[in-house]
Amino acid sequence: MLSTRFKPWDVPVFLAKYAWLTVRHRPISVQFEVTLRCNAKCGFCDYWKTDA
């Protein structure tokens, strides 16, 4: 059952987008992980030298 956010006519649109992404071999979802590691290497900051 669909949630109340989605309407029944959204299903064909979702399926069409999924099929198009599958045919084009594009990623379906992307996940970013935020860490405390810094790679800016600022001259005034030593935080990037620490192992976070």
ROBATOR-295091 format. One record per atom (N, C-alpha, C): x, y, z; residue number from 1; atom name. Coordinates in pm, 1 decimal. Atoms other than C-alpha are relative to their C-alpha. Layout:
# residues N
<pt <X; Y; Z>; NUM; CA>;
...
# end
This chain:
# residues 52
<pt <83.7; -118.5; 0.0>; 1; N>;
<pt <0.0; 0.0; 0.0>; 1; CA>;
<pt <88.1; 124.7; 0.0>; 1; C>;
<pt <-74.8; -124.4; 8.0>; 2; N>;
<pt <122.6; 347.4; -82.7>; 2; CA>;
<pt <-29.4; 87.2; 120.4>; 2; C>;
<pt <25.1; -93.4; -108.7>; 3; N>;
<pt <164.2; 610.5; 183.2>; 3; CA>;
<pt <-90.5; 111.1; -51.2>; 3; C>;
<pt <90.9; -107.8; 39.9>; 4; N>;
<pt <-60.4; 914.2; 181.2>; 4; CA>;
<pt <72.3; 108.9; -77.9>; 4; C>;
<pt <-75.2; -99.1; 76.9>; 5; N>;
<pt <220.5; 1123.8; 31.8>; 5; CA>;
<pt <-6.8; -26.9; -148.9>; 5; C>;
<pt <-2.3; 36.8; 140.8>; 6; N>;
<pt <209.5; 935.3; -295.5>; 6; CA>;
<pt <-140.0; -34.1; -48.4>; 6; C>;
<pt <129.7; 27.2; 61.6>; 7; N>;
<pt <-86.8; 913.0; -524.1>; 7; CA>;
<pt <15.0; -117.5; -96.6>; 7; C>;
<pt <-9.1; 115.6; 90.6>; 8; N>;
<pt <-170.0; 612.0; -743.6>; 8; CA>;
<pt <59.1; 34.2; -136.8>; 8; C>;
<pt <-53.0; -35.8; 131.2>; 9; N>;
<pt <-77.8; 802.8; -1059.8>; 9; CA>;
<pt <150.9; 28.1; 5.0>; 9; C>;
<pt <-144.8; -16.2; -11.1>; 10; N>;
<pt <277.2; 852.8; -923.6>; 10; CA>;
<pt <74.8; -129.3; -32.6>; 10; C>;
<pt <-66.6; 129.0; 19.9>; 11; N>;
<pt <354.8; 480.6; -961.6>; 11; CA>;
<pt <53.9; -15.0; -142.2>; 11; C>;
<pt <-57.0; 11.7; 135.4>; 12; N>;
<pt <388.4; 481.2; -1344.0>; 12; CA>;
<pt <117.6; 95.0; -23.3>; 12; C>;
<pt <-110.9; -95.2; 14.1>; 13; N>;
<pt <611.8; 788.3; -1320.1>; 13; CA>;
<pt <125.3; -56.1; 66.0>; 13; C>;
<pt <-114.0; 60.7; -69.0>; 14; N>;
<pt <836.8; 616.5; -1064.5>; 14; CA>;
<pt <56.4; -116.4; -80.5>; 14; C>;
<pt <-45.8; 114.5; 78.6>; 15; N>;
<pt <852.6; 302.1; -1276.7>; 15; CA>;
<pt <71.2; 44.3; -127.6>; 15; C>;
<pt <-63.8; -50.7; 121.7>; 16; N>;
<pt <935.7; 500.6; -1589.5>; 16; CA>;
<pt <137.9; 57.4; 31.0>; 16; C>;
<pt <-130.2; -54.7; -38.1>; 17; N>;
<pt <1215.3; 687.4; -1410.2>; 17; CA>;
<pt <97.9; -111.3; 33.8>; 17; C>;
<pt <-86.4; 112.5; -35.9>; 18; N>;
<pt <1353.4; 362.3; -1269.0>; 18; CA>;
<pt <46.9; -73.2; -125.7>; 18; C>;
<pt <-36.3; 68.3; 124.6>; 19; N>;
<pt <1345.8; 198.4; -1612.8>; 19; CA>;
<pt <100.3; 83.0; -79.6>; 19; C>;
<pt <-90.7; -87.4; 73.7>; 20; N>;
<pt <1516.0; 498.9; -1773.0>; 20; CA>;
<pt <139.3; -0.7; 63.2>; 20; C>;
<pt <-129.5; 2.3; -67.9>; 21; N>;
<pt <1792.2; 502.3; -1509.0>; 21; CA>;
<pt <68.5; -135.2; -16.2>; 21; C>;
<pt <-56.9; 133.3; 16.5>; 22; N>;
<pt <1839.9; 126.9; -1543.9>; 22; CA>;
<pt <57.5; -16.9; -140.4>; 22; C>;
<pt <-46.5; 10.8; 138.3>; 23; N>;
<pt <1873.9; 147.9; -1922.2>; 23; CA>;
<pt <126.3; 83.2; -20.4>; 23; C>;
<pt <-114.9; -88.9; 17.5>; 24; N>;
<pt <2121.2; 435.1; -1899.4>; 24; CA>;
<pt <114.6; -34.1; 93.7>; 24; C>;
<pt <-102.0; 42.8; -96.1>; 25; N>;
<pt <2320.6; 260.0; -1623.5>; 25; CA>;
<pt <44.3; 115.1; 90.0>; 25; C>;
<pt <-27.1; -108.7; -92.7>; 26; N>;
<pt <2296.4; 558.1; -1393.1>; 26; CA>;
<pt <-29.8; -47.0; 141.6>; 26; C>;
<pt <31.0; 38.3; -138.0>; 27; N>;
<pt <2300.1; 532.2; -1013.6>; 27; CA>;
<pt <-143.0; 37.8; 36.7>; 27; C>;
<pt <137.3; -25.0; -43.6>; 28; N>;
<pt <1957.9; 509.2; -857.1>; 28; CA>;
<pt <-0.2; 84.1; 126.3>; 28; C>;
<pt <-11.0; -80.3; -121.7>; 29; N>;
<pt <2064.9; 650.1; -522.2>; 29; CA>;
<pt <146.8; 20.1; 33.1>; 29; C>;
<pt <-135.6; -33.7; -41.7>; 30; N>;
<pt <2373.1; 809.2; -373.6>; 30; CA>;
<pt <-3.3; 25.0; 149.4>; 30; C>;
<pt <-6.8; -18.5; -144.4>; 31; N>;
<pt <2479.3; 806.1; -10.7>; 31; CA>;
<pt <130.3; 71.2; 33.5>; 31; C>;
<pt <-116.4; -73.9; -45.9>; 32; N>;
<pt <2714.8; 1061.5; 140.6>; 32; CA>;
<pt <15.6; -21.9; 149.2>; 32; C>;
<pt <-27.1; 15.5; -141.9>; 33; N>;
<pt <2880.1; 1000.2; 475.7>; 33; CA>;
<pt <84.4; 117.7; 46.5>; 33; C>;
<pt <-70.2; -115.0; -54.8>; 34; N>;
<pt <2981.0; 1306.5; 672.1>; 34; CA>;
<pt <91.8; -49.3; 111.3>; 34; C>;
<pt <-97.0; 39.9; -101.8>; 35; N>;
<pt <3296.0; 1256.1; 878.6>; 35; CA>;
<pt <62.8; 124.8; 60.6>; 35; C>;
<pt <-70.4; -110.6; -63.5>; 36; N>;
<pt <3506.8; 1471.6; 1106.6>; 36; CA>;
<pt <137.3; 23.2; -61.9>; 36; C>;
<pt <-130.2; -13.1; 64.4>; 37; N>;
<pt <3808.2; 1433.0; 880.0>; 37; CA>;
<pt <0.3; 123.0; -91.5>; 37; C>;
<pt <-11.9; -122.5; 79.9>; 38; N>;
<pt <3924.6; 1758.1; 719.4>; 38; CA>;
<pt <116.3; -15.9; -97.0>; 38; C>;
<pt <-108.8; 6.7; 97.7>; 39; N>;
<pt <4131.5; 1775.2; 401.7>; 39; CA>;
<pt <33.5; 137.3; -57.7>; 39; C>;
<pt <-25.6; -134.8; 49.4>; 40; N>;
<pt <4153.2; 2154.0; 364.4>; 40; CA>;
<pt <146.3; 40.8; 16.1>; 40; C>;
<pt <-142.0; -28.0; -26.5>; 41; N>;
<pt <4508.7; 2171.4; 509.2>; 41; CA>;
<pt <29.3; 149.5; 5.1>; 41; C>;
<pt <-21.5; -143.5; -19.2>; 42; N>;
<pt <4483.6; 2534.6; 614.2>; 42; CA>;
<pt <132.1; 22.6; 72.5>; 42; C>;
<pt <-127.7; -30.5; -61.5>; 43; N>;
<pt <4812.0; 2695.8; 716.7>; 43; CA>;
<pt <-10.7; 35.8; 147.1>; 43; C>;
<pt <17.1; -43.6; -138.4>; 44; N>;
<pt <4669.8; 2824.3; 1045.7>; 44; CA>;
<pt <-65.4; -106.2; 88.4>; 44; C>;
<pt <74.2; 101.0; -74.5>; 45; N>;
<pt <4492.6; 2503.3; 1153.3>; 45; CA>;
<pt <73.3; -133.9; -6.7>; 45; C>;
<pt <-63.1; 131.4; -3.9>; 46; N>;
<pt <4635.2; 2168.5; 1264.9>; 46; CA>;
<pt <-101.8; -113.2; 6.6>; 46; C>;
<pt <104.3; 101.8; -14.2>; 47; N>;
<pt <4302.6; 1985.6; 1268.0>; 47; CA>;
<pt <13.4; -109.8; -105.5>; 47; C>;
<pt <-11.7; 99.5; 107.6>; 48; N>;
<pt <4374.3; 1810.3; 936.8>; 48; CA>;
<pt <108.4; -102.4; 27.5>; 48; C>;
<pt <-106.2; 94.6; -33.6>; 49; N>;
<pt <4680.3; 1642.9; 1092.7>; 49; CA>;
<pt <-48.0; -111.0; 92.9>; 49; C>;
<pt <49.9; 99.4; -94.5>; 50; N>;
<pt <4470.8; 1454.0; 1346.6>; 50; CA>;
<pt <-74.8; -109.9; -73.6>; 50; C>;
<pt <78.1; 110.8; 54.8>; 51; N>;
<pt <4320.5; 1113.7; 1273.7>; 51; CA>;
<pt <-138.0; 3.5; 62.8>; 51; C>;
<pt <136.3; -11.2; -53.3>; 52; N>;
<pt <3948.3; 1165.6; 1313.1>; 52; CA>;
<pt <-71.7; -131.6; -6.1>; 52; C>;
# end
